[in-house]
Amino acid sequence: MPMPVLAVLVFTCVVASCVLVLRPVFGTYVDNYGVRIRPRKEKEDSAAEKPKDSIILKLAEFVGQFSLSLMPALADKRTVQLLNMANYRTPHHMAIFIGVKVILVGTVLVMTFLAATTNPIMLLGGLIGAIPTWILPNFFLASRVKQRQDQVLKELPIIIDLMIVCAQAGLGMMLAIDKVSKEVHMSCPILSVELQQLISDVKVFAKSVPHALREMGERCGVDELINMASALIAAEAKGADMSYPLRQQASALRDRLKRKKEEEAGKVPVKMVPVIMIFVMPLILCPMLGPAVVTILNAVGPIMAGTK
């Protein structure tokens, strides 16, 4: 066999062996690189989440639509506000939420009527129990709102810092919002979608910039975001540089987040007291008091037996 052909075969075998050995490393690198260059999602018409496609949700939506057609007052102002803050902003979400409440209350009432055939007193208890059952989903919705607002507070300093950089670079407010919303799609998903919704309100629905900013703050229900929107509205109205009010807002926001973390850290010792008393103290007291208890029982046992 000629030497060039042999050299090519040996080189090919060595390269193939190296590729097989280093295949996991190459796979990890390709996956990470694929994540970095992953294309952005297509812009959605609304920032609201889409309902999941399931039979239970379809049933709840049907029941909710039927209930709302009979009693439109079920969709009160507070419920609409909480659903908007939790990013459930479509009529389907309202119907699903009301449907879940109606199904829960109906289940309680049916079980009560079945139990009341043998004990009529259960009927009164079931009617009373239907009231907290109707209110219970509101607590889960309020918890969802709280989680989303906390996430918005975590993302807001990043958005403000990038807005300051864009303002110092000479971009206008809408151009800065557009630029920031596209760049922070992965790191700040909630505010990125909200900013894109703001741009859509201005360009598509022809809303004024102050009105769109005010609506964005009300949608999220975060005071700091409302304050930032007010500062941007004032800077836009006066034609002033928006970097200064944004810098003030960022400083105040970070101070508040710092105080909040300090308060949470101060509450940790108080929260640890029940845990220590239940799980730690028995482990400490049993080895310490165990021998003493055994000694006392051995000393008192004969005395008690003699008295008998």
Order of alpha helices (4+ residues) and beta strands (2+ residues): alpha-alpha-alpha-alpha-alpha-alpha-alpha-alpha-alpha-alpha-alpha-alpha
